[in-house]
Amino acid sequence: MSREEIRNPESTRVSPPAAASGAVFLSYGSEDAAAAERVATALRTAGIEVWFDKNELRGGDAWDRQIRDRIHECRLFIPVISANTERRDEGYFRREWSLAVDRTRDMAEKKTFLIPVVIDDTLQRGASVPEKFRHVQWSSLPGGDTPQAFIARIAGLLTAEAPAATPAGPNPNPAEPTVPAAPTALPDRPSIVVMPFVNLSGDPAQDYFSDGITEDIITELSRWRLLAVRSRSASFRYRRVAVDIKQIARELNVRFVVEGSVRRIAERIRINVQVVDAETGSDIWVEKFDRALEEVFAVQDRVVQTIVSTLVGRVQISAAERARRKPPTSLAAYECVLKGNALSWDDPHGAAEAERLFEKAIELDPGYAYAHALLAVMFSRRWHDDLHSSNTLLEEAYNLARRGVELDDGESTCYAILGQVCQLQQHYDLAVQYGRRAVELNPNNQWNAADLAGFLVYAGEPEEALAWFSKAREIDPYFDVPWYWRGAGLACMVLRRYVDALSMFGHARGRLYRNAALTAGCHARLGDLDRSRASAALCLSMRPDFSIAQFMLREPFKNPADAEQIAASLRLAGLPD
């Protein structure tokens, strides 16, 4: 999915006090001043020194100097985030954030803690936290009060003798499922993370290309059982964030870090790659490639082969053991896939454009297996989202997914996608079979593990499904796509663990009518009729044509009792038949 450009609010800035700067610098937009003041008051009541002043001051040279000094001196930098953060134009709020990030870059061993706080219910209900704040730990403070747990956390950070860098990733509301922490001991296999390659072309529109190269290298490395490879979602959390190698290694629990850059000039490409031993800080491999653009796949092969042979101690790599995805024969087709993958499929316009690009990729390279599989996903999504559509789209999706496997039987993603379509066609055993094959081909892929879990939910094996959902999070502790939480919640719901199911549904980002419907059913089962009615109303506001009968046609349970339990829960919530 794409990384949307997020705009920050323009603050009404306040004058720094004459007294010494506070241990905490509180940054906020003008519309959030009242909420920010509540946070400041709660911290001050606990004896924590806070920089916060309501006297307005116009920006200028003096303001720049004063603010820079305050941010440089503070121990913690806390920006206040609300729905306003995405609606307002960029301004002083963004400037303060940039100054805080600059400080972390300049002070490698004494970093400012960046701790965004979300202060309204809007974002808690699923709207995404602005992207730049996902790179650091954030806290949830909805409602009028500031929880004691948050105050205790701030106090603990301030009193620590040597503050450790905040681990990347959210600090969820205690009522929500927590993100598993990385183990303290290094894995018994060589552990490695591939950081997002830097786009040096000077054109931000080319980010998709450097990102795509990074993702392909991660995918190929993850095929090796002898390597512990961190996922894309883990490494991309550090995109455009100033963090040193040792901090990254510590937070992601890896020994080796791959860094690189891509410069595309006309029909040539320059790629710089280095593998760093984070324990010693020394480079163990550095290489520069200056090749014709169509040789990009050969460069990727060379990078993967060198890393594997260096870290695992093997010089020759057999084709059978690598199970390498067959590269496209057309660079233009490859670019179409990268561009389509970079779009937001949750946006109707983005999904339509992605579908067009995948079709174009197949037109350019009819043997491109991955493009067939991705187009199958787009068709099955359209069928799944339209409660009144015929099965023609689903049949087309099956043919595309099947063709993808025929073209490349070593690509795990093609098997996982074929399993998804088979599940929707209610071919339960086939779906599980293809899901297990995907995991067998690439056991280090968290998407494969989560897909298999989803197939098992509908096949009547919710307990095993939850084990595979947990496995996906073991592989990638930052794996939190909305469908993951919905699938895990559905497994809990089938097991009649409604409190657990609510926790799972509550963790999913985005306004999804399916989540709202299932949440309504769980509240109804627990006897909380007010919340049940509210969730049902939210579902109907998003899908006025919602009916339980149509909904259940898209919930293909093998066990009729499982289907009836879900349907009965929705009826109990008052949703229309």
Beta strands, then each sheet from edge to edge (+ up, - down):
strand 1: 24-27
strand 2: 50-51
strand 3: 76-81
strand 4: 113-114
strand 5: 117-118
strand 6: 139-140
strand 7: 191-194
strand 8: 198-199
strand 9: 228-229
strand 10: 256-265
strand 11: 268-277
strand 12: 282-292
sheet 1: 2+ 1+ 3+ 4+
sheet 2: 2+ 1+ 3+ 5+ 6+
sheet 3: 8+ 10+ 7+ 9+
sheet 4: 8+ 10+ 11- 12+
end
